[in-house]
């Protein structure tokens, strides 16, 4: 497969799970946009261990620095664009769908309550804590991407080939819908 796929959506909606399922199904290379951003954080001296690092005090501190230094995000986004355009990738990214013209773009939609529940179960945190973390991440990302690229994250879904409402679906169902979408768009 020469096309690349990008999976986007709000925090804790299931992007990684779906992207890994598609990578396996279509023999693509999986890459998380967050992992590339973590590499930049590591270069800045942050200890970026664990998938839930973003939700730690240190992760939130790094995200706060991003608000005053857009070079972090622009550097990551350019690397993601370059990798995406080579083909054969499935990438999770908040920004990539608005920055590339080709490939397959899937938006995973879901309520804040549903995302909070996923994070609560995945990261073993309280319901209130998960709600606050997902809301803060969503709000900060939305403001940052409006400032950097002038798009409305979570509202402007016109760039996507498929929008999947994940609220009443389990992970397997979302992956199956995503696979069918990719087959249709090849």
N, C-alpha and C positions, 0 to 999 in steps of 0.2 A: 504494500500500500504506500503510495507516494504522498498522499495528503496527510496533513496533521490535524489533530482534533484539540480543541480547547474546551475545558469544562469550567464554568464559572457559576457564581451564586453567592448568597450571603454566607457568613461564617457558620460552620457546623451544620451545613445542609446535606453533606454527603459527597462532596466533590472528589475527595481522595478515593473513596470506596469505588465510585463509578469510574474514575479515570483508570484505576488499577485493573478493574474488570475489563474495560475496553482495551487496555494495553495487552492484557493476556489474550483476549479473544482475537484481536487483529494483529498480534505479533508486533506491537509498537513499543517504542521506548517511553517509559513513564517519567515525567519530571514535574515536580511541584515548584511553582513560582515562589512559594514561601521558602523552599529550601535554598534557592538562589539568593533570596534576600537574607536568609540566615547566614550564608557564607559571608556576606558583607558585614553583618553584625559580628561574626566571629573575627573578621579582620579588624574590627573596632575594639576587640577585647572582651566582647560578651561571651558568656558560657551558654551556648545554645543547644543544650542537650534535651532530647525528648520532643515528641510531636506536640506536646501541649506547652512548649516553651513560651509561645506567644501570650499565654494566659497567666504567666508568672509575673511577679513585680518587675523583674528585670526585662522581660519581654515587653511589658507595657511601657517601661522606661524607653526602650529602643524605639517603639512605635511613636512615642512622644517626640523623640528626636527627629523622626522622619518629617514631622510637621514643619520643622524649621530648616531642614536640609533635603530638598527634593532630589538631590543628586543620587541618593541611595536608590530610590524607586526608578528614576530614569535609567540608571545603569543596569538595573535588573531587567527592566522592561525591554531595553534594547537587546540584551542578551537573549531574552525569551523570544523576541521577534525573529532574531537571526536563526535560532534553533527551530522555531516553528516553520519558518520559510524553507528550511532544508527538507522538511517532510519526514514522515515516519514517526512522529511524536504524538503523544497525548499529554497535554500539559494542563495543570490546574492553575488558574490565574484570575485575579480580579480584573485586571486591566487589558490583557491581551486581546479579548474579542473586539475591542474598540480600536486597536492599533494595527490589526492585520486585515487584509481584504479577502484572503483566500482561506481554504481549509473548511473544517466543519466546526460550528460553534453551538454549544449546548448550554443553556441556562437552567440550573436547578433552582426552582422556586420553592419557597416554604415559609410558613409563618414563623414569627419570632419564637412563639411558644414551642413549636416543633424543634427548631434549632437548639433552643435552650435545653430541651429534654434530651436530645442527642448528646450535647456536650456534657450534661449532668451524668449520663450513663457512661459515656466514653472516658471522661476525665475524672470520674468519681468525686464530683463536687456537689454542693447543695443546690437545690432548685434556684434559690435567690441568687447565689453566686454565679451560676451558669447564665441566668437571665441577664445579670449586670455585665458580665464579660462579653457575651454575644452582642448585646446592645451597644456597648462602648466600642467594640471593634467595628461593628457595622457603621456606626455614626462617624467614627474617625476616618475610616476608609472612604466613605461617601464624600466627606468634606475634602479630604486630600485629593481624590481623583477629580473632583470638580475644579479644584485649584490648579492641579497639574495639567489636566487634559480637557477640562470643560465638558465632561459628560456626566450624566446623572446615574451613578451606580445604583442598581436596583429599580430604577424607574424606566430608563431608556433601554428597552430590550429589543429594539428594532434591528440590531446587528446580528441577532441569533437565528440560526436555522431551526432550532427546536427549543421550546420552553416546556419543562416537565414540572408539574406541581407534585412535590414529594410528600405532602402532608399525610395522605392516606395510603401511602405505598411503603412497602418494606424495601430494603436495599436491593434484594434480588430483583424485584419488580422494576425498580428504577434502572438497574443495569440492563435488564432485558429491553426496556423501551429505548434506552440509549443505543444498544446494539442494533436494534431494528432501524433506528434513525440513521445510524452510520451506514448500514447496508443500503438504505434508500438513497443516500446522498453520494455514494461512491461513484 
